[in-house]
Each structure stands twice: as structure tokens, then as C-alpha cells.
Amino acid sequence: MNRYDRTTGDVGNIMSLEHVNLTVPNQNTALSFYCRALGLTRDPIIDFGTHNLWINAGDEQFHLPTGPAQIIRGVIGLVVPDLAQLAARLTRAKKGLADTKFAFKVHVNHIMVTCPWGNRIRCHSPAGFNGMNLGMPYIELDVANGTAKSISDFYSRVFKAPVMERKAACSIQIGTRQTITFKESRREQKPYDGHHIAIYLADFSGPHTQLEKMNLITEESDANQYRFEMICNRKGKPVYQIEHEVRSLHHPLHGRSLVNRNANQSFFNYRKGFDFHS
């Protein structure tokens, strides 16, 4: 008799959640928040000048092109090396971000942070995140009542992703240490504003074939990328709208050298308490 549940070692087709893309009205404010307050670093490889920031968080990124503020309908999870240092940076950043929605609250085992435009970021220490010292382990999205089961079925059926179902919620397993969780909420659902989540697939063509049959492909970007933005039930009825930028493992940005990724080595952690912005 097999003593082990071998399914616990399975990794689904979605290999990684690589970035969250949110447009922001002001690049300087974004730089102050994501680098000065959160302690993250700007990606030096691709320089978009003054109209787009790529902010590194371990293996993941925030992409922040200029535009009307986009708000994720839920919470972004972020692991940082040291919560005490984060709290100190957030405190120092309050003055410079005073005229925005920036706020934070320190809890027993995490810090809940609100970005200058209202996005919520739940910050954790590395403990309990499968070896992740810095990164984006999860995104939690609020969805309408009665939709979690259909969303679970969609990712399982189309993307062959392992899914953990709970009461009024489901978590989509991504690689070995990331999830996207959809939680039913009685709160009124805000209209979708165009933000997106980028994912990498091992089987790139299989989901494309199914999405194409359902007429859900919204962009054929290039040979190694496409997009869709509607999650539907088996009858084709839309249940949730969120754009995924879907990439193959042959995408030129997959597996590239990760430069300037370690917040432990950033200037803001190197000199505790020193703030050259003040």
C-alpha cells in the first residue's frame, strides 16, 4: 500500500505569477511609495523613462505605467525580509504621502498597507512562505456570491491548475509557492478597470486552444504571449473579469537575470533611519 499522497507533489500548468500591472497617475509618488516606503527596488534592465516603473519584489514585479489609478478588487500579498524595518520606512514616508490615500496598520503577524491610490497590500515576514524571503506569494480577489465554484472549475479545466476549494472561496495553485484566491463577498463589486496579472505556462498552447474555442482571447500579442480577461462557467456565462497576460516559457523575459532584486541590499535598509528624501 502506498503510504504517501503523491498528488501533493503535483505542480500545475501555471508555473509562476510574474507581475501585477496597475496604472498610476504619478510616477514620482509611485516611486516614493514602492521604493521609499515598501523598500522595493526599481528594475534597471528595461528603462521606460518617466512614463512607466517596473518595481522588483524578489522574483515578481509591480508594473506601473502612467494612467488613471487602477485598483485591484482585493489584496496583494507581499513578503518582506523584516516587518520592523518596513514599519519604520512606512512611518518615515507618511509626511511625503500625506495628501494621498496612503495608510498602514501594524497587526500581530502582518502589516496592512494602503497605496497612495487605494490598493491594499498585506505584508508578511518570510516565516511560513516556503522559503520566500521577498516576493508576491498570493493575490486575493473579491468575487460575487455563488461564483467561486465556477472560477475553480475554469482554472482546473482550462489551465490544468490544482485548486483548493473552501466554503465560498477557491485558491488556484501557481508553481510551488504562489496562489490566486477568489473569495466570495457580499460587498458590491466595483467595475473592472483594466489591471492585469501576468502568468507563465508550461503548456502554452492547450489553454489557448480552449480559450479560443470560447472566443475569450482578447489579444494575440506575439508568438509567446496572448491575453484574455473573462472567466466563464461551462455554459459560457461570464462570472468574473480580470485580464491575464499569458506567457510561454520561451518568452524573452522568462528566466532572465534578476538584477537589483534583493531589498536587503537596498539603500533604504543599508542605512537604518537615514532618509535622503526628507
DASUL-V334431 format. One record per run of one state. SS is the DSSP state (H for helix, E for strand, L for the rest). FROM is the first residue (numbers start at 0). LEN is the number of residues. Records with the same first field share a line. If there is no record, write none. Layout:
SS = FROM-LEN ; FROM-LEN
This chain:
L = 0-5 ; 9-4 ; 21-2 ; 24-2 ; 37-3 ; 42-9 ; 57-2 ; 66-7 ; 79-3 ; 93-9 ; 106-4 ; 114-5 ; 124-10 ; 135-2 ; 144-3 ; 159-3 ; 166-2 ; 174-3 ; 185-10 ; 201-2 ; 213-3 ; 222-2 ; 232-5 ; 248-14 ; 265-1 ; 270-8
H = 5-4 ; 26-11 ; 82-11 ; 147-12 ; 203-10 ; 262-3 ; 266-4
E = 13-8 ; 23-1 ; 40-2 ; 51-6 ; 59-7 ; 73-6 ; 102-4 ; 110-4 ; 119-5 ; 134-1 ; 137-7 ; 162-4 ; 168-6 ; 177-8 ; 195-6 ; 216-6 ; 224-8 ; 237-11
